[in-house]
Amino acid sequence: MTKRSLVVSLYLLLILVVFIQNSRSETLLHPDKATNNPVQVSKQKVSCMGCVLIVSIVEQLAQIHNSSAQKAMELMCSYMPEQGGIRGICSLIAELFGPDLIQLLSHRLKPDVICHAAKLCKTEPHQPVCYLYKKPLMGFKRTIKQAEKIVRKSKYEKSSETFSRVFLKICSLPLFRKICKTIGSSVPAEDYDQDNFSAFPSLRGYHWRGRDCNDMKGSIYPGQSPKDWDTIEDSNCNGIWGFDRKDGLPYEKKFCEGTDSKGMIILGDSAAAHFHIPPEWMIPMNMSKNSFSNMALAISNELDWPQFSMYTGFQNSTIGGWTQSLYLRLRDWNLCNHRDYQNIARNGGSSNNLQEYLKSMARHQQLDKPAIVFYAMIGNDVCNHSPDTLKHMTTPIHMKTNVMKELNYLDMNLPKGSHVILMSLADGRFLWDTLHDRYHPIGQLNKDVTYEQFYGFLSCLESNPCEGWMNKNETLRNLTTERAEKLSSILQGIATSEKFTNFELSYYENLYQKVSEKWERLGGNPWELLEPVDGFHPNQVASAIGADLIWEEVLQKQPHIFGKQNPYNQEIRKRFGDQGGH
């Protein structure tokens, strides 16, 4: 993949999609198992959520800086980076919508009331009013009607129409087309993130799979068996090539032959891709220009951070915690494995849609080294946003059918001697039990929005990333876990009974239960293991601990999976240093 210019724009759109596209492990176009048709989250619900969040931020900025709402809006836009015209577009949005919002904010109305009055939140007949904050004393409908009198109705309609035009304009930009398609926009999407080995980091480049050391030559890429022992050039990008003038032996043959070198591949969902929304984007009291300096990179990586992840992380974390990954452990175990990693994970990944992107895995059965493949669909087969959530969960029969198809595909493509490890689904009751009575980042300043309120708001908008677990209904949470356990038992049964020609199959269970237990033994609190903004994903600390736990357990029980420790590691370091880095 060649380097492309990043067309990034509009903090508004980012906020709109953050909570319903990428703060979930489940796609917004979630297939209905009964009809096989996607269940779409409407743009109206998107606009409602985005409006409430933005007005909340503006209101809090005004409070923190003891300023008017207008000054707060200008301040928010001043924080936006100039790259891609983000700051300019933020100013345009403030100019278009600012007067109405400022007028409504001056009456000390809550953000959800303001957004209903501005027609960016709408309630269908016979449907409940969706709200994030506590109900007004006189009730929502009456308060909204009073707010509507503050500005003329014609202006609301114009604002709503203007919003739609701005939304469509943003969706025409290359970087946002795919996201907009996911949230139900009619704008056609293009696959701008073609998976490939690359010398460019984001857009599915080397943050996702080993860096290409010769982007001009397709026959050179990480993970392949060395050509002619890499005497002349580094054909597999592991930084080991040439020959020893003392004995005439190629260094690749001398240091790597017989060391059982192999790569790391992850097939997973947003947890495996390491989804993360920087809290400073949502907490006004911590906002500054520096808060948004990484916005372009984050969007171009789909708000995922695979370079810090549990499976393929390799860079020092800049989002808190520390970086530890199975790839780093495998690389340190055998430096011949340098750069041999692939993160084939997607936000929304599940057993139902893995086949759609499994073909982007780059492993040639005859030309490449064996690989250790983790199959980690830990939640989306039970997580969905439907009010009738149980109906939309994957059934055990479908789970077995899906996984067997995917394993058969792997058997036809993985080199002989590979390993596949099936990860059990998580027990998401941990989410509610840990967070429900804590304050969400948007409610920390005034102590007025808990995760229970946040989850309820998402549920009302039918945008909850996991209705079954992020719900105050304990019976429903238990039924969701019961289904997850049944699906995990399917995975365990497959690992126990099925045999494949080119790889050995294993099963690993209860990862995050083990992570929590270890963290508590270290004196930590369970809530410190979860992403604060979405209240759903494991964070950097959980990922680092998880990598160590998996490595240690597999090394103890099945050491052959990782291969032998390379006795030439010290000599490789002495001769090649950082092997070209990452």
C-alpha positions in Angstrom: 0.0 0.0 0.0 1.4 3.4 -1.0 1.2 6.3 1.4 -2.0 8.4 1.0 -2.8 11.8 2.2 -5.2 11.8 5.2 -8.4 13.6 4.6 -9.6 14.1 8.1 -12.4 16.4 9.1 -15.0 17.3 11.6 -14.9 16.6 15.3 -18.7 16.5 15.1 -18.8 13.5 12.9 -16.2 11.7 15.0 -18.4 12.2 18.0 -21.4 11.0 16.1 -19.9 7.7 15.1 -17.6 7.1 18.1 -20.2 5.6 20.4 -22.2 3.6 18.0 -19.7 2.4 15.5 -16.4 2.0 17.1 -17.2 2.0 20.8 -18.9 -1.3 20.1 -17.5 -4.6 19.0 -20.6 -5.1 16.9 -21.4 -3.5 13.6 -24.3 -1.1 13.2 -25.4 -3.0 10.2 -25.9 -6.1 12.3 -27.4 -9.1 10.4 -30.7 -10.3 11.6 -30.2 -14.0 12.0 -33.8 -14.7 11.1 -34.0 -12.6 7.9 -30.3 -12.1 7.1 -31.1 -8.4 6.6 -29.1 -5.7 8.3 -30.6 -3.8 11.2 -29.7 -0.2 10.6 -29.2 2.5 13.2 -30.7 5.6 11.6 -28.9 8.9 11.1 -31.5 10.5 13.3 -30.3 8.4 16.3 -26.7 9.2 15.3 -27.4 12.9 15.3 -29.2 12.7 18.6 -26.3 11.0 20.3 -23.7 13.4 18.7 -25.8 16.5 19.6 -26.1 15.5 23.3 -22.4 14.8 23.6 -21.3 18.0 21.9 -23.7 20.2 23.8 -22.5 18.5 27.0 -18.9 19.4 26.2 -19.7 23.0 25.3 -21.7 23.4 28.4 -18.9 22.1 30.6 -16.3 24.1 28.9 -18.3 27.2 29.6 -18.6 26.2 33.2 -14.9 25.3 33.6 -13.7 28.6 32.0 -16.5 30.7 33.4 -17.3 31.9 29.9 -20.3 32.2 27.7 -21.5 29.3 25.5 -20.3 31.1 22.4 -16.8 31.5 23.9 -16.9 27.8 24.9 -17.7 26.8 21.3 -14.8 28.9 20.0 -12.5 27.4 22.5 -13.5 23.8 21.5 -12.8 24.6 17.9 -9.5 26.2 18.8 -8.5 22.8 20.3 -9.1 21.1 16.9 -6.0 20.4 14.7 -5.7 22.4 11.5 -4.8 19.3 9.6 -7.4 18.3 7.1 -9.3 21.5 7.8 -10.8 20.1 11.0 -10.6 23.4 12.9 -12.2 25.3 10.0 -15.1 22.9 9.7 -15.6 23.0 13.4 -15.9 26.7 13.1 -18.4 26.3 10.3 -20.5 24.0 12.4 -20.4 26.4 15.3 -21.5 29.2 13.0 -24.4 27.1 11.6 -25.7 25.6 14.8 -24.2 27.9 17.4 -26.8 30.6 17.7 -29.7 28.2 18.6 -27.6 26.1 20.9 -26.1 29.2 22.7 -29.6 30.6 23.1 -30.9 27.4 24.6 -27.9 26.9 26.8 -28.4 30.4 28.3 -31.6 29.1 29.8 -29.7 26.4 31.7 -31.4 23.6 29.9 -29.9 20.1 29.9 -28.2 19.0 26.7 -30.8 16.3 25.9 -33.6 18.8 26.2 -31.7 21.2 23.9 -31.2 18.5 21.3 -34.9 17.5 21.3 -35.9 21.2 21.0 -33.4 21.6 18.1 -35.0 18.6 16.4 -31.6 16.7 16.3 -33.3 14.3 18.7 -36.8 13.1 17.7 -39.2 10.8 19.5 -41.5 8.7 17.3 -45.1 8.4 18.3 -45.7 6.0 21.2 -42.0 5.7 21.8 -40.2 6.9 25.0 -38.1 10.0 25.0 -34.4 9.1 25.1 -32.4 11.1 27.6 -28.9 10.9 29.1 -29.4 13.2 32.1 -32.0 13.0 34.9 -35.6 13.9 34.0 -36.6 17.5 34.5 -38.9 18.2 37.4 -41.8 19.1 35.1 -41.1 16.1 32.8 -39.4 15.9 29.4 -42.3 16.6 27.0 -43.4 19.8 28.8 -39.8 21.0 29.2 -39.1 20.4 25.5 -42.2 22.3 24.5 -41.1 25.3 26.5 -37.6 25.1 25.0 -39.1 25.0 21.5 -40.7 28.4 22.2 -37.3 30.0 22.7 -36.5 29.8 19.0 -38.7 29.7 16.0 -39.7 26.2 14.7 -38.6 27.1 11.1 -35.1 27.6 12.4 -35.1 24.1 13.9 -36.2 22.5 10.6 -33.5 24.5 8.8 -30.9 23.4 11.2 -31.9 19.8 10.9 -31.7 20.1 7.1 -28.4 21.8 7.3 -27.1 19.0 9.5 -28.1 16.4 6.9 -26.3 18.4 4.2 -23.1 18.7 6.3 -23.3 15.1 7.2 -23.5 14.0 3.6 -20.7 16.3 2.6 -18.4 14.8 5.3 -19.4 11.3 4.2 -18.1 12.1 0.7 -14.6 12.4 2.1 -12.5 9.3 1.5 -11.6 8.6 5.1 -15.2 8.7 6.3 -17.0 6.9 3.5 -16.7 3.5 5.1 -17.8 4.8 8.5 -20.8 6.6 7.0 -21.9 3.5 5.1 -21.9 1.6 8.4 -24.2 4.1 10.1 -26.7 3.9 7.2 -25.6 6.8 5.0 -26.6 6.5 1.3 -23.1 7.6 0.2 -21.3 4.8 -1.5 -18.3 3.5 0.3 -14.9 2.4 -1.1 -12.5 0.0 0.5 -9.8 2.6 1.2 -8.1 0.3 3.7 -6.9 -2.5 1.5 -4.9 -4.9 3.7 -1.3 -5.2 2.5 2.3 -5.1 3.7 3.4 -1.5 3.7 6.0 1.0 4.7 3.2 3.3 5.9 1.8 2.9 9.4 -2.0 3.4 9.4 -4.8 2.6 6.9 -4.1 -1.1 7.6 -0.3 -0.6 7.1 2.5 -1.7 9.4 0.6 -0.9 12.6 -1.5 -3.9 11.5 1.1 -6.2 10.0 4.9 -6.4 9.7 6.6 -3.4 8.0 7.5 -4.0 4.4 11.3 -3.5 4.0 11.0 -3.1 0.2 7.7 -1.5 -0.8 8.6 -1.6 -4.4 9.1 -5.4 -4.6 6.1 -7.6 -4.1 8.2 -10.7 -3.6 9.7 -9.3 -0.4 7.5 -9.3 2.7 7.5 -10.4 6.4 6.8 -14.0 7.2 8.0 -15.8 4.2 10.7 -18.5 4.3 14.0 -16.9 3.3 15.0 -17.1 -0.4 18.4 -18.6 -0.8 18.9 -18.0 2.9 18.8 -14.2 2.2 22.4 -14.2 1.2 21.9 -11.2 -1.1 18.8 -9.4 0.3 16.4 -9.6 3.2 13.5 -11.4 1.5 11.4 -11.7 4.7 12.2 -8.3 6.4 13.4 -9.8 9.7 16.6 -7.8 9.4 18.8 -10.9 9.1 20.7 -11.2 5.8 24.1 -11.4 4.1 26.8 -13.9 5.0 29.6 -14.3 7.5 32.9 -13.7 5.7 34.7 -15.9 8.2 33.0 -19.1 7.3 30.9 -18.2 4.2 27.6 -19.2 5.9 24.5 -17.0 5.3 23.4 -15.4 8.6 19.8 -16.4 8.1 20.9 -20.1 7.8 23.4 -19.8 10.6 21.1 -18.1 13.1 17.6 -19.2 12.1 17.7 -22.7 10.5 16.1 -25.3 12.8 14.9 -22.7 15.3 11.3 -23.3 14.5 10.6 -19.6 13.7 7.0 -18.7 13.0 4.6 -15.7 12.9 1.8 -14.3 15.0 -1.7 -13.8 13.5 -4.8 -12.6 15.2 -8.4 -13.1 13.8 -10.6 -11.1 16.1 -12.9 -8.2 16.9 -12.4 -4.7 18.2 -10.9 -6.0 21.5 -8.2 -7.7 19.4 -7.8 -4.7 17.2 -7.5 -2.7 20.5 -10.2 -0.1 20.2 -9.6 3.0 22.2 -11.2 6.5 22.4 -8.8 8.9 24.2 -10.6 10.0 27.4 -9.3 13.5 26.9 -11.5 13.8 23.8 -14.5 13.5 26.1 -13.5 15.1 29.4 -13.7 18.9 29.0 -11.7 19.7 32.2 -8.7 17.8 30.6 -9.1 19.3 27.0 -6.3 21.1 25.3 -4.8 21.4 21.8 -2.6 18.5 22.6 -5.7 16.4 23.4 -6.5 16.0 19.7 -3.0 15.8 18.2 -3.4 12.1 17.5 -6.9 12.4 15.9 -5.8 11.9 12.3 -3.9 8.8 13.1 -6.7 7.4 15.3 -9.3 7.9 12.6 -7.1 6.4 9.9 -6.7 3.3 12.1 -10.5 3.1 12.6 -10.0 4.2 16.3 -8.0 1.0 16.8 -4.5 0.9 18.2 -3.1 -2.5 17.0 0.5 -1.2 17.6 -0.2 -1.4 21.3 -2.5 -4.4 21.4 -2.3 -7.7 23.3 -1.6 -9.8 20.3 0.5 -7.6 17.9 1.6 -4.6 19.9 5.2 -3.4 19.3 5.4 0.3 20.1 5.6 1.9 23.5 2.1 2.8 24.6 1.1 6.5 24.4 -2.5 5.8 25.6 -1.7 4.8 29.2 -0.5 1.6 30.7 2.4 -0.3 29.0 2.8 -2.4 25.9 3.2 -6.1 26.1 2.1 -8.5 23.4 2.3 -12.1 22.3 4.2 -11.0 19.2 6.8 -9.2 21.3 7.1 -12.3 23.6 7.5 -14.5 20.5 10.0 -12.1 18.9 12.1 -11.9 22.0 12.0 -15.7 22.2 13.3 -16.0 18.7 14.6 -12.9 16.9 14.2 -14.6 13.6 10.5 -13.9 14.1 11.1 -10.1 13.8 8.2 -8.3 12.0 6.2 -11.5 11.5 2.8 -10.3 12.8 -0.6 -9.7 11.3 -3.6 -8.2 13.0 -6.6 -9.3 11.0 -9.1 -8.0 13.5 -12.1 -5.7 12.8 -14.5 -3.6 14.8 -17.6 -5.7 14.5 -15.8 -9.0 14.0 -17.8 -12.2 14.8 -18.0 -15.8 13.7 -20.8 -14.6 11.3 -18.6 -12.1 9.3 -15.1 -13.3 9.7 -15.2 -15.1 6.4 -15.7 -11.6 4.7 -12.2 -10.5 5.8 -10.4 -13.7 6.5 -9.1 -13.6 2.9 -7.0 -10.5 3.8 -4.7 -12.8 5.8 -1.4 -13.0 4.0 0.1 -16.5 4.4 1.3 -18.6 1.5 1.1 -22.3 2.3 4.2 -23.2 0.3 6.3 -20.0 0.5 5.8 -18.8 4.1 6.7 -19.9 7.6 4.1 -21.6 9.9 2.0 -19.3 12.1 0.4 -19.2 15.5 -3.2 -18.0 14.9 -5.5 -16.8 17.7 -9.2 -16.9 16.9 -10.6 -14.3 19.4 -14.2 -13.4 18.7 -14.9 -12.7 22.4 -18.3 -11.0 22.3 -20.1 -10.1 19.1 -21.8 -13.5 18.7 -23.9 -12.5 21.7 -23.6 -8.7 21.7 -26.0 -6.7 19.5 -28.0 -3.5 19.8 -31.5 -5.0 19.3 -34.1 -4.6 22.0 -34.9 -8.3 21.4 -31.2 -9.1 21.9 -31.5 -12.9 22.6 -33.2 -13.4 19.2 -30.2 -11.8 17.4 -27.5 -13.8 19.1 -25.6 -16.5 17.3 -27.0 -20.0 18.0 -24.7 -22.9 18.9 -25.6 -24.6 15.6 -24.6 -21.5 13.6 -21.5 -21.1 15.7 -20.2 -24.5 14.9 -21.0 -24.1 11.2 -19.2 -20.7 11.0 -16.1 -21.8 12.9 -15.7 -25.0 10.9 -15.9 -23.1 7.6 -13.3 -20.7 8.9 -11.0 -23.4 10.2 -11.2 -25.3 6.9 -10.2 -22.1 5.1 -7.2 -21.8 7.4 -6.3 -25.5 6.8 -6.2 -24.7 3.0 -3.9 -21.7 3.5 -1.7 -22.0 6.5 1.7 -23.6 6.1 2.1 -27.1 7.7 3.2 -26.9 11.3 1.0 -24.0 12.2 -1.2 -23.7 15.4 -4.6 -22.3 15.9 -5.9 -21.3 19.4 -9.6 -20.7 19.9 -10.3 -18.2 22.6 -13.5 -18.5 24.7 -16.1 -15.7 24.8 -15.9 -13.3 27.6 -18.3 -13.1 30.6 -19.6 -9.5 30.1 -21.4 -9.4 33.4 -18.2 -7.9 34.5 -19.1 -4.6 32.7 -22.3 -3.8 34.7 -21.0 -5.2 38.0 -17.9 -3.0 37.7 -19.1 0.2 36.2 -22.8 0.8 36.6 -22.7 3.1 39.6 -19.5 4.9 38.5 -19.5 8.2 36.7 -19.0 8.2 32.9 -16.3 10.7 31.6 -19.1 13.0 30.3 -20.5 13.1 33.8 -17.4 13.4 35.9 -17.4 17.2 36.3 -20.8 17.5 37.8 -21.3 14.0 39.0 -24.5 13.7 36.9 -24.1 10.9 34.4 -23.3 7.3 35.6 -22.7 4.3 33.3 -26.1 3.1 34.2 -27.6 6.3 32.6 -25.2 6.1 29.7 -26.1 2.4 29.0 -29.8 3.3 29.3 -29.5 6.2 26.8 -27.8 3.9 24.3 -30.4 1.3 24.8 -33.2 3.8 24.2 -31.6 4.8 20.9 -31.2 1.1 20.1 -27.4 1.8 19.8 -26.2 -0.1 22.9 -23.1 -2.1 21.8 -24.2 -5.0 24.0 -27.8 -4.9 25.0 -27.5 -8.2 26.8 -24.7 -7.2 29.2 -24.8 -3.4 29.4 -28.3 -3.5 30.9 -29.7 -3.3 34.4 -31.8 -6.4 33.9 -29.9 -9.0 35.8 -31.9 -11.9 34.3 -31.0 -10.7 30.8 -27.3 -10.4 31.7 -27.3 -13.9 33.0 -29.1 -15.3 29.9 -26.4 -13.5 27.7 -23.7 -15.2 29.7 -25.4 -18.5 29.4 -25.4 -18.2 25.6 -21.8 -17.1 25.6 -20.9 -20.2 27.6 -22.7 -22.4 25.2 -20.9 -20.9 22.3 -17.6 -21.3 24.2 -18.4 -25.0 24.7 -18.8 -25.3 21.0 -15.3 -23.9 20.5 -14.0 -26.2 23.2 -15.7 -29.2 21.6 -14.2 -28.4 18.2 -10.7 -28.1 19.6 -11.1 -31.4 21.3 -12.6 -33.5 18.5 -11.5 -32.0 15.2 -8.2 -32.6 13.4 -6.7 -30.6 10.6 -3.9 -31.4 8.2 -1.8 -28.2 8.5 -2.3 -27.0 12.0 -2.8 -28.2 15.5 -5.9 -26.9 17.3 -6.1 -25.7 20.9 -8.5 -23.9 23.2 -7.9 -21.2 25.8 -10.6 -20.1 28.3 -11.5 -17.4 30.8 -8.8 -14.9 29.8 -10.4 -11.8 31.3 -11.4 -13.5 34.5 -7.7 -14.4 34.9 -6.7 -10.9 34.0 -9.0 -9.4 36.7 -7.8 -11.9 39.3 -4.2 -11.0 38.7 -4.8 -7.3 38.7 -6.7 -7.5 42.0 -3.8 -9.5 43.5 -1.5 -6.6 42.4 -3.8 -4.2 44.3 -5.7 -2.8 41.4 -9.4 -2.2 41.0 -11.5 -4.0 38.4 -12.8 -0.8 36.8 -9.3 0.1 36.0 -9.2 -2.6 33.3 -12.0 -1.1 31.1 -12.0 1.7 28.6 -13.6 4.7 30.4 -15.3 6.3 27.3 -17.1 3.3 25.9 -17.4 1.3 29.1 -17.1 -1.9 27.1 -13.6 -2.8 25.9 -10.5 -4.0 27.8 -8.0 -1.3 28.1 -4.2 -1.1 27.7 -3.5 -2.5 31.2 -5.8 -5.5 30.6 -4.2 -6.1 27.3 -0.7 -6.1 28.6 -1.6 -8.4 31.5 -3.5 -10.7 29.2 -0.5 -11.1 26.8 1.7 -12.3 29.7 -0.9 -14.7 31.1 -1.5 -16.4 27.7 2.2 -16.6 27.0 3.0 -18.1 30.4 0.1 -20.6 30.4 0.8 -21.8 26.8 4.5 -22.1 27.5 3.8 -24.2 30.5 1.2 -26.5 29.0 2.1 -26.6 25.3 5.6 -25.2 24.9 6.0 -26.7 21.4 3.5 -24.0 20.1 6.0 -21.2 20.5 8.9 -23.3 19.4 12.4 -23.4 20.9 14.1 -20.4 22.3 16.7 -19.3 19.8 20.2 -19.9 21.2 21.6 -17.3 18.7 19.6 -14.4 20.0 22.6 -12.7 21.5 24.6 -13.1 18.4 21.8 -11.7 16.3 21.6 -8.6 18.5 25.3 -8.2 18.3 25.4 -8.4 14.5 22.1 -6.7 13.5 21.2 -4.5 16.4 17.5 -3.6 16.3 17.1 -5.5 13.0 15.8 -2.4 11.2 13.3 -1.7 14.0 9.5 -1.9 13.4 
